[in-house]
Each structure stands twice: as C-alpha cells, then as structure tokens.
Amino acid sequence: MLALERVKGTAGEVVRVPWTPGTGHPAVDRVVLVGTGDGSPAAVRSGAAALARAHRGLDRLVTTLGAEGGEHARAAAEGFVLATYTPPRSGVGEGPRPPLRRVEVVGRRASLTADLARGVTVAEATVLARDLANTPSSTKGPAWVAGRARRAAAEVGLACRVLDSKALAAEGFGGILAVGAAAARSPRLVELGHVPPGATDRTPHVVLVGKGITFDSGGLSLKPRDAMIPIKTDMTGAAVVLAVLRAAARLGVRVRVTGLLPLAENAIGASSYRPGDVVTQYGGSTVEIANTDAEGRIVLADALAYADAVLDPDVVVDVATLTGAATQGLGRGHGALFSGDDRLATALLDAGRLSGEQAWRMPLVEDYRWALDSQVADVGHVAPAKTVGAGAVVAALFLREFVGGRRWAHLDIAGPARSERDAGVITRGGTGFGARLLLRWLETLR
C-alpha cells in the first residue's frame, strides 16, 4: 500500500489505510498513517495538525503521535488544539463551539500525561489570544478587554489593576488618553502581575507590554476602507500578553512577570488628536504627532515609560501589530524582532524556532534616528515622508526612546498576527502569534 500510494512520510502527510470497520478491533472505524518527516517536534506538530484537520468532528481519536513524551508530546498537543480552533460566533466573544474531539495518545512514558497537559496549556493561551483578537470591535471596547483581564486574573490568582480615563489623567498617561480621546468608549490601562511562590526582590522581573487598539480607524489620518475590515485584530499584542500572563501562572513560570495592556479605540471626532499636535507621554517626554494612524507606538510609549519609571524590570519586551512595513519586509510567516541586546535577541529567536512562531532579527539603524527629530517636541513619532523609509525600523527606534536604557526587545507581529487561510496550526483570522514564543522564552528563565 505504501508503494501504491507513493507515501513519502513528509510532515503532515495523511494516508488512509484500507480498513473494514469491525475487524481487528470493534471500536476502530478507520486507520490512517501520518507523516512526521524528520521526526522533530516541529514535524510532529505539523502531523498532529494535519491529522486533526483531516478528521475534524470525530468523537474519539487514538494516536501514537507525541508518544515519545517531552517536546514531541507538547508539540502534538499544540497541533491538535490549534488546528481545530473555531472562532467565537455569538457576537459576545464566548459563543458555543463544536464539541472538542477526545484525543488519546497511547504511550508508556511516565511523563507523557504531564507533557501533554503542558502543551494543551500553551495552546490554550493561543486560543485565548485568538478569541480576543477575533471578537468584533462592536463588542470589545477597552473596558470589555479589561473585564476579560480581570476574569483571567481571578481564575489563576494574578494581581490585576485597571486604570480608567480619570486614573490615566491623574497619573499622566497622556499618550493613551490622546489616542482614545475621540472614542465613545474610553481607554484603559491594565496591569497584571504573576509572582511565583517563594519569589523575592532578587527574582528576575520581566515586563511584557502589548498594543491594545480595539479598533483603528486611523483617526484623522483615515485608513482606506479595505484596511479597516480586519483591524479588529489590532489589539493582538494586548491579547497575547493577557494570554501569556494567565498561562505563566498555570505553568509555574519561575520569574516575576508583569503584563501591561494599554487599551484604546482610535476613532474620529471633534476631540480627535491631530497631525501637528504635541502629546505629553507618561514621565513628561513630548512627542510631535505627524500621522494619527501611527497610534500604536503612542500607547506603547506610555506603558514602556511607566515600566521603566515605576516597575524596575530586568527586561522589557513589547509585542504589537505595529507597522505595515514589517509585513512588506517579512510577509506573514515571521515576526520582526528588534533588540540592542544580542543575548536577549538570541533567546527570543530560539524560543520562536522551538515554538513554531518564528521571528527574524531586524537592525536598529542608528543612521535613521535623525528622522525622529522634532523642532517643537522631544521627539517626532514617524519619519517625514520620503526620507529614510524603513518604517518598522523607525518605529522601533521611537519605542527605544522610552525604555530608559533597559534590556528591551520589540516584536512587530503585524504580518503573522492575521491569516487569510487555514494552514497547519494557523487558522483564518487572528492567529494569536507571539503567545507560544513568549511562553517558551519565559520557561527558560530562572
């Protein structure tokens, strides 16, 4: 049969074996062979995703995929869960889903169950990020996302603080307030905290910051219509950070982790912030606005400056659907990674490779920094038209202004955060890209 069907065994190849139901074992309706290529965890993940897609809707599936335990089991669990993801359809972000398939991995390793459970937990983080990103903006304003954050924090024992517009004004978050000024639904800042048992002041402290624009019209610098249709996913960065914090508690991540979610809707109205305005960010730095559709870096700047001034982190990582330039440069398959710290960049790139969410390191080109100079403020927030180009690089250089010289990395996920098709573990719509990468990295920290 293998020869007749020309089976190659490539990762994700699924071949059905001729089988008469009721023979051999009365409970078996069909038998399939699944290709796992070179046998790596990545290939097992692809095989599990292909098997799940090919048999979607079955009540029960028994498989040897992942039976080796360890990374293979984790990858198999991720493939099964993620490839069968279905977006919420009720209009409130929590609609009924098709029943989950029962998957049994047959193996004898003592750690198999724990390894599978770990993979499911990581995959569920991506599922949460996808759910939040795919929820229509008619439902998910900043307060709605903050409510979901409160609920997630209560589930796993995270600390949670939510700042409304009055608190934001009192504490000086001028960037978040400027971006959200014209919206009927006021902005929020969510701060989540994971502290592992036995942690002390010497326990490393990581701050994750996620862009949370719940809808982006472009403001007065209006987006084209077609660009607005999928823009409900412009808060994927915040969704990823929320999902990572919840999973960090479940996985027992051994470092302190703080998540910051600056949330705003970039709308159009009489109170819109304008091109040419000067915005005062948290901490007092001023920014000249040139394009109100580059709002993501403005809300991130507030959160980054707050992290530097108040939270005293050992390392800061921000994740954001930030620039179309990153998509043009790297397409839909890779995130754009910026960092001036080689060790941090290498660790994140390794985490991306192991998790299947790959990033590509991009340069922080100092020769382009002049493009952010301003005559009326401390810094401009976009480069003048037709000067240096390199929009993703310039955006990263802008964010660097607010991290205070700390170890920092910026992950621009504008490309891989959305997909137009189902492929492997990716499903159409918001992908939740970044959750598995960041969790993999956090798990390596001591």
C-alpha positions in Angstrom: 0.0 0.0 0.0 2.8 2.4 0.8 4.3 1.8 -2.6 1.0 2.0 -4.4 0.0 5.3 -2.7 3.6 6.6 -3.1 3.7 7.6 0.5 6.7 9.8 1.3 6.2 10.4 5.0 6.6 14.1 4.8 5.4 16.1 7.8 1.7 16.5 7.7 1.0 13.8 5.0 -2.1 11.8 5.9 -2.9 8.5 4.2 -5.9 6.4 4.9 -5.3 2.6 5.2 -7.9 0.3 3.7 -9.9 -1.0 6.7 -13.2 -2.8 7.2 -14.9 -1.5 10.3 -15.5 -4.1 12.9 -12.3 -6.1 12.0 -9.3 -6.2 14.2 -10.9 -4.1 16.9 -14.6 -3.5 17.1 -14.2 0.2 18.1 -12.0 1.1 15.1 -13.7 2.8 12.2 -10.6 3.8 10.2 -6.9 3.7 10.3 -4.5 6.4 9.0 -0.8 6.9 8.7 0.5 10.3 9.4 3.9 11.6 8.1 6.3 13.1 10.7 9.1 13.9 8.3 12.4 14.1 10.2 10.7 13.2 13.5 11.4 16.6 15.1 8.9 18.2 17.4 8.1 20.7 14.7 7.3 17.9 12.3 5.1 16.1 14.9 3.3 19.4 15.4 2.6 19.5 11.7 1.5 15.9 11.6 -0.9 16.4 14.5 -2.4 19.5 12.9 -2.9 17.6 9.6 -4.5 14.6 11.4 -6.8 16.9 13.3 -7.9 18.8 10.2 -8.5 15.6 8.2 -10.7 14.1 10.9 -12.5 17.1 12.3 -15.7 16.3 14.1 -14.8 12.7 15.1 -15.8 11.9 18.7 -12.6 9.9 19.5 -9.2 9.6 18.1 -6.4 7.3 19.3 -2.9 8.1 18.1 0.8 7.4 18.7 1.7 11.0 17.8 3.6 12.5 20.7 4.1 9.2 22.5 7.8 9.8 22.8 6.9 12.3 25.5 8.8 15.6 26.2 8.9 18.1 23.3 7.1 15.7 21.0 4.1 15.3 23.3 3.9 19.0 23.8 4.1 19.7 20.0 1.4 17.1 19.3 -1.0 18.6 21.8 -0.4 22.1 20.3 -1.1 20.7 16.8 -4.4 19.0 17.9 -5.7 22.0 19.8 -4.7 24.8 17.4 -5.6 23.2 14.1 -9.2 22.7 15.2 -9.7 26.2 16.6 -13.1 27.7 15.8 -13.7 31.5 16.3 -16.5 32.6 18.6 -19.7 33.4 16.7 -22.2 34.6 19.2 -21.3 38.3 18.9 -20.2 38.4 22.6 -16.9 36.6 22.2 -17.9 33.5 24.0 -20.3 31.6 21.7 -20.9 27.9 21.6 -18.2 25.8 19.9 -18.3 22.5 18.2 -17.6 19.8 20.8 -13.9 19.1 21.3 -12.6 15.8 20.0 -11.4 13.3 22.6 -7.7 12.5 21.7 -5.9 9.7 23.4 -2.1 9.5 22.9 -1.0 5.9 23.6 2.4 5.6 25.2 4.2 4.3 28.2 6.4 7.2 29.3 5.7 8.3 32.9 5.8 12.0 32.0 3.6 11.7 29.0 0.4 13.0 30.7 2.2 16.0 32.2 3.9 16.8 28.9 0.6 16.7 27.0 -1.0 18.9 29.7 1.7 21.4 29.3 1.2 21.5 25.5 -2.5 22.0 26.0 -1.9 24.9 28.4 0.4 26.6 25.9 -2.1 26.0 23.1 -5.0 27.4 25.2 -3.0 30.6 25.6 -3.0 31.0 21.8 -6.7 30.1 21.8 -7.5 32.9 24.3 -5.4 35.4 22.2 -7.3 34.3 19.1 -10.7 34.6 20.8 -9.9 38.1 21.9 -8.5 39.2 18.5 -11.4 37.7 16.6 -14.1 39.3 18.7 -15.8 42.1 16.8 -15.0 45.6 17.8 -18.7 46.3 18.2 -18.3 44.1 21.3 -14.8 44.6 22.5 -14.0 48.1 23.7 -11.2 48.9 26.1 -13.5 48.3 29.1 -14.6 44.9 27.8 -11.0 43.7 27.3 -10.2 45.0 30.8 -13.1 42.9 32.1 -11.7 39.8 30.4 -8.4 40.5 32.0 -10.0 40.8 35.5 -11.7 37.4 34.9 -8.5 35.7 33.7 -6.6 37.1 36.7 -9.2 35.8 39.1 -9.0 32.3 37.5 -5.3 31.9 38.2 -4.5 34.3 41.0 -2.8 37.1 39.1 -2.7 40.6 40.6 -4.8 43.0 38.5 -5.1 46.8 38.4 -7.2 48.7 35.9 -6.9 52.4 35.3 -9.9 54.2 33.7 -9.7 57.6 32.0 -9.7 59.5 35.3 -6.9 57.5 36.7 -5.0 57.7 33.5 -5.3 61.5 33.6 -4.3 61.7 37.2 -1.2 59.6 36.7 -0.1 61.3 33.5 -0.7 58.8 30.7 -1.1 61.4 28.0 -0.4 59.1 25.1 -3.2 56.6 25.8 -5.6 59.5 26.5 -4.7 61.3 23.3 -5.3 58.2 21.1 -8.6 57.4 22.8 -9.9 60.9 23.1 -12.5 60.8 20.3 -13.9 57.4 21.1 -17.3 56.9 22.8 -15.6 54.1 24.8 -12.9 55.5 27.0 -9.4 54.0 27.2 -7.9 51.8 29.9 -4.6 50.5 31.1 -4.5 47.0 32.6 -1.6 45.9 34.8 -1.4 42.2 35.5 1.2 40.5 37.8 2.5 37.0 38.2 4.7 36.3 41.3 5.9 32.7 41.6 5.9 31.1 45.1 9.0 31.9 47.1 9.9 34.9 44.9 11.9 37.7 46.4 13.1 41.1 45.2 16.1 39.3 43.6 13.8 37.1 41.5 14.2 38.4 37.9 11.4 40.6 36.8 10.1 40.7 33.2 7.6 43.2 31.9 5.6 42.4 28.8 3.7 45.2 27.0 1.0 44.6 24.4 -0.5 47.1 22.0 -4.3 47.1 22.6 -6.1 49.2 19.9 -9.5 47.6 19.9 -10.4 49.3 16.6 -8.3 51.6 14.5 -10.0 54.0 12.0 -6.7 55.7 11.5 -8.1 58.8 13.3 -8.0 62.0 11.2 -5.3 60.3 9.1 -8.1 58.0 7.9 -7.3 54.4 6.8 -8.6 53.1 3.5 -11.8 51.0 3.8 -10.2 47.7 3.0 -7.6 48.2 5.7 -10.3 48.7 8.3 -12.1 45.4 7.8 -9.6 43.1 9.6 -8.4 45.8 12.0 -10.3 44.3 15.0 -7.1 42.2 15.4 -5.1 45.4 16.1 -5.2 44.5 19.8 -3.5 41.2 19.3 -0.4 42.3 21.2 -2.5 43.0 24.3 -4.4 39.7 23.8 -1.1 37.9 23.6 0.2 39.5 26.8 -3.0 38.7 28.7 -2.9 35.1 27.5 0.8 34.7 28.4 0.2 36.0 31.9 -2.6 33.5 32.5 -0.6 30.7 31.2 2.5 31.7 33.1 0.6 31.2 36.3 -0.7 27.8 35.2 2.7 26.6 34.0 4.5 27.9 37.1 6.9 30.2 35.4 9.7 30.9 37.8 10.3 34.6 37.3 8.1 37.6 38.1 6.1 38.7 35.1 4.1 41.9 34.8 1.8 42.5 31.8 0.8 45.9 30.7 -2.2 46.3 28.3 -2.6 49.9 27.0 -6.2 49.8 25.6 -7.8 52.5 23.4 -10.0 52.9 20.3 -8.6 55.2 17.7 -11.8 56.9 16.5 -12.7 60.2 14.7 -14.5 63.1 16.3 -14.3 66.7 17.5 -11.9 65.6 20.2 -9.5 63.6 18.0 -5.8 64.3 18.3 -4.5 65.9 15.2 -1.4 65.8 13.0 0.9 68.5 14.3 -0.2 68.1 17.9 2.3 67.6 20.7 1.4 64.9 23.2 3.0 64.6 26.6 3.7 60.9 27.4 4.0 59.3 30.8 7.0 60.7 32.5 6.9 64.1 30.7 8.5 63.4 27.3 6.8 65.2 24.5 6.0 63.8 21.1 5.1 65.6 17.9 2.3 63.8 16.0 2.7 63.5 12.2 0.2 60.7 11.5 -2.7 59.7 13.8 -2.7 56.3 12.2 0.6 55.5 13.9 -1.2 55.4 17.2 0.1 52.1 18.4 3.6 53.4 19.3 2.0 56.3 21.2 0.1 54.0 23.6 3.1 51.7 23.9 5.3 54.6 24.7 3.2 55.4 27.8 3.4 51.8 29.0 7.1 51.5 28.4 7.9 54.7 30.2 5.7 53.6 33.1 7.5 50.2 33.2 10.9 52.0 33.3 10.0 54.6 35.9 7.9 52.5 38.3 8.3 48.7 37.8 12.1 48.5 37.7 12.2 45.5 35.3 15.2 43.4 34.4 14.0 43.1 30.9 11.1 44.5 28.8 9.5 43.0 25.8 6.8 44.7 23.8 4.6 42.9 21.2 2.5 44.8 18.7 0.8 44.8 15.3 2.7 47.9 14.6 3.8 48.5 11.0 2.8 47.5 7.5 6.5 47.8 6.7 7.2 44.7 8.8 4.7 42.8 6.7 6.1 44.0 3.5 9.6 43.0 4.6 8.9 39.6 6.1 5.5 38.6 4.9 3.0 36.6 7.0 5.4 34.0 8.3 7.8 35.8 10.6 7.6 38.5 13.3 10.2 41.3 13.1 12.4 41.3 16.2 14.4 44.4 17.3 16.8 44.5 20.2 20.1 46.1 21.0 20.9 43.1 23.4 22.4 40.2 21.5 21.8 37.7 24.3 18.1 38.6 24.6 17.6 38.6 20.9 19.1 35.1 20.5 17.0 33.8 23.3 13.8 35.1 21.7 14.8 33.8 18.3 15.5 30.3 19.8 12.1 30.4 21.5 10.5 31.3 18.2 12.1 28.4 16.5 11.2 25.9 19.1 7.6 27.1 19.4 7.0 27.3 15.7 6.4 31.1 15.9 9.5 32.3 14.1 11.0 35.8 14.3 13.7 37.5 12.2 16.1 39.9 13.8 16.0 43.4 12.2 18.6 46.1 12.7 18.2 49.2 14.8 19.9 51.5 12.3 21.3 54.5 14.2 21.7 56.4 10.9 17.9 56.7 10.8 17.5 58.2 14.2 17.6 61.8 12.8 14.3 61.1 11.1 12.6 61.3 14.6 14.0 64.8 15.4 11.4 67.5 16.1 11.6 71.3 16.3 8.7 71.5 18.7 8.9 68.4 20.9 11.5 66.0 22.4 10.9 63.5 19.5 8.8 63.0 16.4 6.9 59.8 16.2 7.1 59.0 12.5 9.7 59.8 9.8 8.9 62.6 7.4 7.5 61.3 4.1 10.0 60.1 1.5 13.0 60.3 3.8 14.5 57.1 5.2 11.7 54.6 4.6 12.3 51.6 6.8 9.0 52.2 8.7 9.4 49.2 11.0 13.0 50.3 12.0 12.0 53.9 12.7 9.1 52.7 14.8 11.4 50.5 16.9 13.8 53.5 17.3 10.9 55.5 18.6 10.0 52.9 21.2 13.6 52.7 22.3 13.3 56.3 23.5 11.0 55.2 26.3 12.7 52.2 27.8 15.4 54.1 29.7 18.3 52.0 28.5 16.9 48.8 30.0 17.3 45.4 28.3 14.5 45.5 25.8 13.1 43.8 22.7 10.3 44.8 20.4 8.4 42.2 18.4 6.4 43.6 15.5 3.8 41.0 14.6 1.8 42.9 12.0 2.4 40.2 9.5 1.8 36.9 11.3 -0.9 38.1 13.6 -3.5 37.7 10.8 -4.0 35.0 8.3 -6.3 34.7 5.2 -6.3 30.9 5.2 -6.0 27.8 7.3 -2.6 26.2 7.2 -1.0 23.9 9.7 -1.7 25.1 13.2 -2.8 28.5 11.8 -6.5 29.3 11.3 -8.0 32.1 9.3 -8.3 35.4 11.1 -6.4 36.3 14.3 -3.6 33.8 14.9 -2.5 34.7 18.4 1.1 34.8 17.2 3.5 35.5 19.9 1.9 33.7 22.8 3.8 30.4 22.3 7.0 32.2 21.6 6.9 34.3 24.7 5.9 31.4 26.9 8.7 29.3 25.6 11.1 32.1 26.4 9.7 32.7 29.9 10.0 29.0 30.7 13.8 29.1 30.1 14.3 31.9 32.6 15.5 31.2 36.1 
